Amino acid sequence: MGKYFNPIQYVEDDGLEIMEVGNWAQKKYKLVGKYCDIFTTGMRNKWNLIYVDLFSGPGFVRNKQSGAIMKNSALISMGLDHKFDFYALNDFNVENCRAIESRIKKMHPETAFRIFNKDANEDINDIISNIPQFDNGKPDLFFCFIDPFSLDLNFETIKTLANYQSDFLILHALQMDARRNFKYYIKPENDKVSKFIGNTNWRVEFQNKNYNHKDFIKFLSDEYDNSMFALDYQPSKKEQIKNSQGNGIYYLAFYSKHSRGLDFFDKIRKGDNDQLELF
């Protein structure tokens, strides 16, 4: 791992689309950037490394508290000493797609990438089918960073990616979405949670195990882990992301089929801390 790699990279406003984030996003970018660094450094000789980002955003984000602008996860991952061999970036918003494509061509013109303007849940097979085949005898290894702002991530999308050799870092918007919308999601006609955890019978299990409203987040987290375990993924590593008031807002959950991936994630977690730099 590059000892001095700093994932927090400030930039100037270039007039293109910029997404606003809270100060807490800095920890997310630290974890993603440091994991990409150790991943590409450790695995580059044996694998073709593919970076998959299904909610890539415009490439630049603005801190709502300070106004400072920095690169987001996709552009951070292109500033590594050892790059991925290919970047598959998707966003449903067409302006985000235009902005990040323009920024990549300007800042990282040598990078092999493709931008998709798709619905990640509906078009995941199309995205994967457009990842190039490498003719070098090495197998492909995906690192999938999946960063939705809500539970709008179908488990079928994860299952499709898991058919390939893939490690995952997934944002679970359990506090931001699940807790706030419990009264809607518990209704039988609402299928949001069923699609998210891949279990249509979750309400029966929720009631039979005597969970209540305050346990909803833990229940969903446990059920998601169970669904990943069914795909042969080892127990997850989770990192809670808190806002400036110290309240948890979501989890970053890491999944790998191999102990080395889990070891990598443990190393970057231990090397990080919760103190946010002042912009």
N, C-alpha and C positions, 0 to 999 in steps of 0.2 A: 504494500500500500504506500502511495506517495505520502511521506511523512508530513509535508508542508502543504498538502492540497487543502485549499479553503473553498468549501462549497458556496459560501456567501459572497456573491460577486455583484458589485454595484455597477450600474450602467446609467447612461443619460437618456432622457426622453427623446425618442426618434420620431415622434408624431404618429406612430402606429398604435393599434389597440393595446391597452394595458389593463390587466385585471387587478382589482384591489383585494388585499389580504390583510389579516390582522397581524400583530407583532409575533404571535405564536407560530406563524408559518415558517419562521426562521429555523425552528428546531426540525420541522419536517424536511426542509431543504438540506440541513446538515446531515440528517440520517440518510436520506436518499443519495446525496453526493458522496458521502464517505463509503456507503455500501457499494456504489458503482465503482469507486476507486479500488477498493480491495477486491471486488469481483473481477474486474477486467485485468488487474495486475496478476491475480492468482490463477486465472483460468484461460488466459489468452493463448497459450501454447498448444492446448489440447482441443479447443472448441472454436467454432464460429460463434461469436457472441452477438446476440440480437437483443436490442432494447425495444420493448413494447410499452407504449404509453397511450392508454385509451381515452384519457381526458387531458390532453397535453396543454390546453390553454394557449395564449398568444406568445408565450416565451418570456415576456417581461411581466413583473408584478409590482404594484406600488403599495408600500406600507401605509395603511390608513392613518396610523398615529403620527408618523414622522414625515410622510410624503416621499421617502427615499424609494428609489427604483432598483430592483435587482433581477437577476435571471431566475427563471423557475427551473423545475427539475429537469425538463428536457434539454434546455441549453446548458445547464450545469453539467449534465452527463456528456456533453460534447467537448467540454474543456479539460478532460482528463489527459494525463500523460499517455495512457493506453486506452484508446477509444474502443467503443463497440464496433463490430464490423458492419452493422446495419442498424438503422433507427426507423421503426415503424411508429409514426405519431398520428393520433386520431383526435379530432374534436368535432362535436356536432355543430358548433358555431362557425360559420363560414369566415367571419372577420378574424376570428382567432387563427384559423388555418392560414389565411393570407398573411397575417402578421408574422407568425412563427416561420413560415416558409421564407419570407423576405429576410428575416433576421438570420436564419441559418445560412442563406446564400451569401450574406454580407459578412458574417462573423466566422463561419466555418465552411467555406466553399469546398473544401476537400472531403467533406463528410458524405457518406452514402446514406441516403434517407428517402423516405416517401411520406407525404402528408395525405391523410385520408379525412374526408369530410363526411363521416358516416354516423349512423346510430350504432354504438358499440355493441349493444345487445342483439340487434337485428342483423348486423353485417360483419360479425367477427370472422366468419369463414372467408369472406371476400378479402378482409384485411390480411389474414394469414396467407391466403393463396397468392398474394402479391409480394410476399417477402421472397427475395431472390434465392435461388439454389446455388450453393457454393461447390465448385468442382475442385476441391483440394483434399478430399479424403477425410476431413474432420467432421464430426457430428455437430449439430446446432445445439446451442444452449440459450434459452430465452431468460431474460430478466424482465418481468412484467410489473411495472409500477402502475397501479390503478387507483386513481385519486378522484372519485366522485364526491359531490357535496351532499349526497343524500343516499338513500337505500336503492337508488335507481341503477343497480348493478345486478343483473340476473346471474344466479349461480351456474346456469347453463353456459354463460360466456366463459366463466372460469373453467368449467369442465372441458370446453373446447380447447382452451389454451393448455390445459393439463394433459391433453393427448400428446403434447410435445414435451421435450425435456425443459421444464420451466420452473423457475423460482418466482415467488410472488411477494410483493410488498403492497398491501391493500389497505386503503383508508376505510375504516368502519365508522360511518357517521352515526354512531349509536346514541350519543348524547344530543347531537344537533338535530337529528331526524327522529329516531325511534322513540326516545323519551317524550319529545314534544307531541308526537302524533299517535301515541299509544291508543287513545280512545277511538281513533279512526282505523288503525291497523288491526285491532282486536275484533272488529266486525267481520262476520263470515264472508261478506261479499267483497272484502278488500284482499287482493292477492299480492300486495307489495312485499310483505315479509316472506310469504311462500316462495316467491321468485328469488328473493335475496339469499335465503339460506338453503333453498333447494329441498324444502320439506313442506308438503301440502297439509300434513297432519299436525303441524306445530301447536295449534290451539289446544288439541286434546292433551298433548304432552305438557303444555304449560299449565293446564288445569289439574291434571293428574298428579303432577309433582308439587302441587300447592304453591306455585310461584304467585306473586302478586305484582302490582304495578311497579313498585320500586325495584323488583328483581328482573325487570324486563331486559335491561341491558346485559346483565350477566347471562340470562337465558339465551339471548340471541348470539352472544359471543361463544358460548359453549356449543350451541347448535351448529354454528358456522364451523367451528373446529371439528365437530363430528362429521360434517359433510366433507371437509378436506381430508380427514383421516380415512374416509371411505375411498378417496382417490389415492391413497398410499402416501399422503403427506404426514410428516412427523409433527408432533405437538408444536403449536405455534409459539413464536416469541412476540410479545405485544409491548408496545411503547405508548403510554398515554400522552397525549398532547393537551396542554392546559393553556387557557387564555391568560391575559395579564393579571386577572384577579385570582388566579390559582385554581380556577374551576376547570374540570375536565370537559373537553368538547368533542374529542374523538380519539380513536385508537389507530395506530399503524400496526398492522398484523403481518408478520413475516412467516412464509411457509416454504419449506423445501423438502424434497424427498431424501436428501442426503445430509448427514451430520456436518459436512464441511460448510455447507451454506449456513446452517444454524450457528456454527462456530464463527463464521465471518460476521454475522449480524451481532453476535454477542460481543465481539471485539470492538465494533464501532459504537455500540451502545455504551460500553464501559469507558470508552475514550471520550464520550460526549458528556455534557452537563446541561442542566436546565437553565443556566444563566443566559439571558438574552443580551446580545450586544446592543449598545445604544447606537441608533442610526444617526 
